[in-house]
Amino acid sequence: MVIAGADTEDFLPGLGAAALAAWASLRLMPPDPVGGSVRWLAALALFARFVRVSVLAGLDVARRAFAPRMQLAPGYVHYLPKLPPSDARSLFLAMTSQMPGTIPSGTEPSGAISYHCLDAAQPVASQLAEEESRLLAALNGALGSSAVVAEGTERRA
């Protein structure tokens, strides 16, 4: 609709295509067999926080970029997530890749995610841990996050 315009005769075929795509997605990748269900209120709060933090971080990056003397300390931060390799971890990577100033740039042999940061002097690892815990709360066992048992305990194999 954004690209082609919002013609009323295109609405019904578009709605049908969206329904068909949703059906195909569920058939090709069914819901997590372990169970778990998304906590929609927590997911909405996570989304609102993501938007707020992204805007504030974007303003901070812009301020630093346009400052006569850029206050940047680029470098890498390694973060070991609680999430095992899963759809939930992929969601976490996608979510954190959209946050200005940090971008996941690979996985270390230890399983830690390497993040390139514009300012590695910032508390990036603690911010990532907070975002991951909020995501875990919102997912409530869905998308493979059920492998995270509880804070301080081992993961299931």
N, C-alpha and C positions, 0 to 999 in steps of 0.2 A: 504494500500500500504506500510505503514511503517513496519507493522508486517509481512505480508505475502509476500512482494516483489511486484515489479511493472511489473507483467506479462501483456502483451498486451491483452491476451485473457480474463483477468479479468476486463478490463477497461469498456467494454460495460455493463456487468451485474452490476457492481458497480455504474455506471452512472444511470442505470435504477432503482436500489434500492434507490439511493439518490433522484431521481425524485419522486418515489412513496412515500418516507418518507416526502418530502416537501408537496406533495398533501394531504397526510393523516393529516399532521400537520395543514394545512389551513382548512381542513374540520372539524377537531375536535376542533380547536380553531381559529375561523375566526378573521380577523382584528378588532381592536377596533371599536365598533359601533358609538362612539362619533365622530370619525374621527381623524384627525391629521395625519401628515405624517412626517417621519423621514427626517431630514435635513442631507443628506449624507455627505456633506463637513464638517459639524460640528461633525458628528459621526466619520469621519475619523480623524479629529483633536483631538477628545476625545480619540480615540484609540491610536494615536501617543503619546499623553500626558500620557496616562495610562502606555504605555510601558516605556517611559522615567522615569516617577516617580517611577514605580515599580523597575526598574534597580537601580536607585539612592537610593531608600529606602532599597533595598536588600543589596547593598554595605554598607550602614550605619549599618544595622542590623549585617552583617558579621563583620564589623570593631568593633562594640561593643562586639560581642560574643567572638572575639579572643583577645580583649584587656586584659591585665593582671588584671585590675580593671574595671569590666563592669560598664559602665555608664548607668544604667537602673533604671527607677522608675516605675515598673509595677503598673498598676491600671486600673480602669474602667473610661470611659468617657461616658456620656449619651448625645445622640444627637437626637433632635426632628426634624425629616425630614418634609419637605413640602409635600412630596409625600404621598398620602393616600395608604392604603393597595391595591396593584395592581401589575400587571406584571412589571410596571416601578419601583416600590419599590423593587420587587424581583431582578430586574436587578441591581439596586443600591446596594443591599446587596451582590449580587454575585460579583459585581465589587469591592466593598470595602473589601471583604473577601480575594481578591487576592493581596491586598497591604500589603507588609511586615510590621510587627510591630503592626498591628491592625487587629482585627477580630470581627465581630458582634457576640455577645454571648447571645442575647435574646432581648425581647421587654418588656419594663416596662409597668405597668398599665396606665401610662400617655400617652403611645404611643411612648415614646422615645426609641431609639435603644441603647442598652448597648453594648459598644465596649470594649473588653479587649485590653489594649495597653502595649507594652513593655516599653514605656516611656510616661506616662500620663502627664508629665510636658511639652511635646510638644504641639503646638496649634492644636490638633487633631480635635476639633469641627469646627474650622474655615476651616481646610483643607477639612473636610467632606462636609461642606456647599458649598465650592467652587466646589468640584466634583459633588455635587448634582445639582448645578446651571448649570454646563456645560452639565450634562446629560439631564436636562430639556430643554436646548437650542437645543440639538441634537434631542431629541424625538419630540419636537414641537407638543405636544398634543397626541402623539401615546402611546400605551401600558397603558392607564389609567392615563397618566400624565396630561390629559386635565382637571382634577379636580383641578389642581393648577392654580388659576386664574392669580394672579400677586403678586409681592413682597409686603408683608404687608397687603394683603387682606385675607378674609376668604375663606375656601374651600367650594365647593358645597357639599351638602349632598347627 
